[in-house]
Amino acid sequence: MESKKTIPFSPPDISDVEIEQVVAALKSGWITTGPRVKELEKKIAAWIDVGETKKGTPRCVCLNSQTACAELALHLMGIGAASGGCAEDEVIVPAYTYTASASVICHVGAKPVLIDCQKDSLEMDYDAVERAVNEHTKAIIPVDLGGVPCDYDRIFAIVEKSRSKFHPCGEMQSSLGRVAVLADTAHALGAECKGKMIGNIADFSSFSFHAVKNFTTGEGGALTWRPIDGVSDDELYHKLQLLSLHGQSKDALAKTQVGAWEYDIVDTWYKCNMTDVAAAIGLGQFERYPAMLDRREQMIRRYDAALAPLGVRSLPHYTKDHRSSGHLYITRVFRRDGTPLDDAARREIIVRMAEAGIACNVHYKPLPMHTAYKKLGYDIQDFPNAYAHFVNEITLPLYTRLTDEDVTTIIENYTRIVRLFI
């Protein structure tokens, strides 16, 4: 039976808790970057224990997007001609991801080196990553797609093995002494891998708090990092403040102190700070987030149990080594003989789900299929695994406003429609 209720793909989960926090921020008279942003930074840093001190040190910076976070991490590392590096600098990134993972490489004047995914996984082909590392490689940007952690052990083994090829440029690169791991953790706030929280594994981790993410501030993001020998965390934090606020030596809050009106512009940098209004939403979300993660796990386990017998494949969200944040329920549909559905069948399933009142999506159209990356010389024919994953991929709704009845409706309709094509 088709659903009479319309189920959207991914609306935000906003409760009275967030609304009350925003009202309090508005009534406070302080709505730009201020005390609520600082509080959210400290809560996130303490939760993921970035510095491994369990003291909640402020090794987290909240900005207006994950994209800003990722780009500023590249700037901190001096990668790309626009960041004081070299025009020949290269950064390795998956072909199967959203453009934000790779566009930041172009923003800083470096070259994105796209890597195909594995035949049976959406993760990068790590053997291909290892082959791609050369004297120009300055960073790898792995992506925790759907909130599922990458194989960080393999990635760090690659960068350690390739130390002899690494040619540092600048203090930060010299201090690290190897290719940097600048993870795109946009989907992965709250995910864990081998006992460590995502955000405390890569050298730098960039989270997204966009409206469709598990944890939202409307628009926003956070950058976390692990300590680097010889580099002050306080200095990194201060540099990020400068980079995100026009290079201005004092933020608006600091300028309100008695006689503290004067400031300096130390360089011609960017404007990507988070506001206190946005942080207020985040503070409300933070109170509820552990329960929201648990709810996602409940729904994913229901999907898995119902769809696996059909031969529908999904991401491995929960294993003995990791716990996902459960951001996306990515499926791939195969016929009973094991052959994948083609693009036309995939599109028809999405249309029929929409006719049943259920919005689905696709994650992702590989980067080499987009005009911008074709202009850079990439051809999807060179990424056969990414294309094969794309043509039969369908993402089902997965968000914490879904009721048990909604999940049942999605499962029943998806099962009914998929059976028509397999």
N, C-alpha and C positions, 0 to 999 in steps of 0.2 A: 504494500500500500504506500502511495506517495505521501510525503509530508505536507501538511497544510500550513505548518509553521515555517516561517523563513528563518534560516540559520545563517547568519553572516560568517565571513571567514575568520576575522580576528579583531573584534572590538576590544577596547581597553576595559580593564576591570577597575573601576573607580567607585569607592564606597564613601560613606559619610566621614570615615577617618581621614581620607585625603582632602575632602571638601573642607572639613574643619581646619586642617592644617593650612590650606590655601587662604581661607578667610582670615585666620590669625595673621598670616604673612601680610595680607593686604591691609589689615587694620593696624599693623605695627608701624606703618609708614616707611618701611624699608623693603623694596621689592626687587632691587637688582642684587648683584653678588654681595653677600653679607653673611650674617651669622648662621643662617639655615644652610647655605652651601657648605660652610666649614663644618657644620655638624654632620651633614650627610657624608662628607668626605671621611670624617673620623669613624663614623659607623661602618662604612664599607670597608675601610682599611682594617678595622678591628675584626670584622666578621671573617674576612678572608685571610687575616693574619699575614699581611704582605711581608712585613719585616721579620716574621717568625719570632717576635718578642712577646706577643700576647699583651702588648701595652697600648694597642690602638694608635700607634704613631701615624702621623698624617701623610702616609706614603700613598696617597690617592689624590687625584685632581679631578674635579667634576667640571666638564665643559658642555658646550651646546650640542655636541653630536659625537658619535663614535668616530666619524670621519676626521673631525678635528683632533681627537685624541691620537688616532693613528698617524696623522700627518705630523703632529708635534713630536711624537716619538721619533720619527725619521729625522726631524730637525735636531732634536737633542743628540742623536747619534752622528750628526754631520753627514748624512747620506744624501747625495744628489747635489748638483751644481748650485741649486737655489738655497741649499743649507750649508754651504761652505765645503762641500765635497767635490767630487769629480763628475764630469758629464758622462764618463764611462761607467759610473757606479751602476750595479745591477742588483735587483731585489727579486727573489724567487717567490711566486705566489700561485695558488691553484687557478686553473682555468674554469673550474666549476665553483663559482661563487658569485656574489653580487659585486657590482662595479666598485663599490667603496673600498673593497679589499685591495684593488689594484690602482685605482685612479689617484690615490694619495702618492703613489710612487712617481707618477707623472707630474704631480703638483710640485714635487721637490726637485725635479729635473733629473731623475734617475730612470733607468730602463726596467720595466716589468718583464720578468722572464716567466712565462706561463707554463705550468706543468699539468699534464693530463692526470686524471684520477686513475685509481686502480680498476681492474676489470670488474671486481666484485665488491667494490667499496667506493664511497664518495670521497674518501681521503686521497690526498696526493699519492702518486706513485713515488714512494720514497727512494727507490733505486734510481729513478729519473732525477729526483732532487739531487742525490749525491753526484750523479754524472754532470749536472748543470753547474755545480759549484766550481768557480774559477777565481783567478786573481782579482777580478772586478766585483765579485759577489760581496755585498756588504750586509745583507739581511735576508732572512726567510720569514714570510708572513703566512703561517699556517692558519687555517680557519676551523673553528669548532662548530661545524655546520649542524644546525638544528639543536645545538646545545650539547652535542656528543664530543667529548675530548678527543683531540688528535693523539697520535702515538708520539708523545713528547720524548720518550726514551730514545726512539729511533731518530728523531730530529736532532736531539742534543748529541747523539753519537756521531751524526753526520758533521755537525759543526766542530766537534772536538777533533774528529779525524782530519778535517780540512784546515786545521790551524796553520800548517806550513804554507798553504796557498793564500792566506789572508794578508792583505796589505793595508794596514790601518792608516786612516787619515784623520788627524785631530786627537785631542785628549781623550774623549769618550771612547772612541774606537780602540785607541791604544790601551786604555784601562781594561776594556773587555777582552781584547786580545784574540778575538775570533769573530766569525759571522754572528750577528745578533739575531735573536729569535723574538720577533715583534708580533705577537699573536693577535689575530682578529677574533676576539672573544665576544663579538656583538651579541651572540645568541646565548651565551654560556654563564651568565651570572648565577652563582649557586651550584654550578656543576663541580664535581670532585673527581680526581683521578689518583688512584693509589694512595689515598689518605691525605692528599693535598687539594686545597680549593683551587679551581681555575682563577687566575689572577696572581697566584703565588708559584707559578711554574715557569712560564716564559720570562724572558728578560723584561719585556714590557707587554701589557695586556690592555686591549682597548674594548670596553663594553659599550653597548648601545642601550639607551633608555627611550628609544623612539616609541610612538604610540602603539605599535603592534607588538612590541616586545613584552616578555613576561613581566618585567619590572619597568615601569614607565615614569618619565617626568614630562610627558608630552613630546618634547624634543630634548635630547641630552645624551650624555655619555660620561664615562669615567675612565681614567688612565691609571693603572697601577704598575708597579715595577718591583723587581727584586734588587737588593743592594748590590752595587758594583764596587769592587775593591778600589779604594783611593778616591771614590766619588761621594761627596756629601749628599745625603738624601734631602737635607734642608736646602742645599743649593739647587738641586734638581727641582724641588718644589717651587722655589723662588723663580727659577728660569721659566718654568711652565706658566707661572703667573704673568711674567713679562711677555712671553710669547702669545698669550691668550688675550692680552689687554693693551694692544698698541705699543708694547714696549714701555708702558708707563710704570714708573718706579713705585707708585702707590695706587692702591685701588680706592674706590669711592668711600669705602668704610674707613680706611686708614686716614683719608683726608678730612674726616669729620672731627678728628681729635683737635683739641685746642691749639691753634696756631700752626696746624699741619697742612695748610692749603697748598704749599708749594710742592711741585713734583718735577721729575725729569723724564724725558723720553729717551731711553737708552739705545733704541734701534727702531727701525720702521717695520714693526711686526703686525700681528693679526688681531682680530676681534672675534673671539669665540667663547667667551665666558658663559657660565650658567647663571641664571637669575635665582633669587631667593623664592620667587613664586614657583618656579619649576622644582627647586629643591624641596619645597613644602610638599608637593605631590609625592616626591621620592621618600620623604620622611614618613608619610602615611603608608606608602607601599611597603616600606621597610618593616613596619610593625606586623604586616600581614604576610610577608613573603615566604617564610618557611611553610606555612599552611598552604599557600598557593602552589609551591613546588610539590608538596605531597598530593594535592588534588590532581596536578598534571600527571603524576606517576599513576594514580588510580585509573585515569582515563586511558593512558597509553597501554597499560596492562590489559584493559578491556578490549581495546582495538587489536592488540597483538593476539589475544586468545581467539577473537572472532575471525580475523582475517588470515592468519597463518594457514589454516586448513584449505583456503582457496589458492594457496601458492603466492599470495601477495607478500612482497618483501618490504621490510621497513628498517629504519635505523636501529642499531643495537643500543637502546637508551640506558639499559641497566644490566651491568655485568659484574663479575666478581672484582674487576679492576676499576670500574668507574660508575658514577651515577650522573646521568645527564641532567640538565636543567629542563629537559622536556619542552623545548621551544617549538619544534615543528614535528608533525607526524607525516613524514615523507614516505610515500609508498611507490613501489614499482609493480606493475601488473604484467603477468605472464600467462600465456595459454597453458592448457593442461599438458602439452608436450614439452613445456619448458622454454619455448620461444617467446621473446618479448612482444608485447603489442606494438603496433606501429603508431606513428604520430597521429594519423587520422582517427584510429580507434580511441586513443587517449583523449583527443579533443572531443569526441562524441560522448565519452563517459562524463567528462566535465560538464558538457551541455545538458546531459540528462540529469545529472545531479542538481544542476541549477533549476531545471524544470521541476524537480522535486522540492525546490525551496532551499537547497543546501549549496552554499558557495564554496568552491574548491579553488586551489591555486597551483602554481608550478614553481618549484625551487630547485634549480635555477636554469634559465637559458644560459648556456656557457658563454663566457666572455668573447671567444673568437667568433661568435655568431652575431655580435653587435657591431654596428657601423664604426664606432670609435676604435675598436680593437682591430677591425679589418684595416682601418687606415694606418694602424701601427704595424701592419704586415702579417697579422695572424690569420690563419685559415683553419676552420673547424675540421677539415680533413686530416690535419695533423694531431687531432685530439679525439681519436675514435672512441675511447672509453667514455669521455665526457658526453659525447653526442649520444652514445648508446644509453647512458643513464637518463639523459634528458627526454628522449622520445617517448618513454613509457612511464614518466614520473607524474604522480598526482599527489598533491598535499591536501590532507583532510583538515577540517577545522579542529583546533586544539587551543582552548583558552578556558580560564577558570570561571567564566560566567555560564558555561555550558552546564546544563542539569544532567542528571542520570538519564532522564527521558530523552534529552537531546542526543546524548551519545548513542542510546539505543536506536533512535531514528536514523542517525548517520550510518551506523553499522548496518541496519536492515536495508536501507536504500543502496548503500555502496555494494553490499553483498548481492542484492537483486540485480543491479545494473552490471556489475563486473561479470556475473555468471553469463550474461548475454553475449559476452565478447571472448570468453575463454573456452 
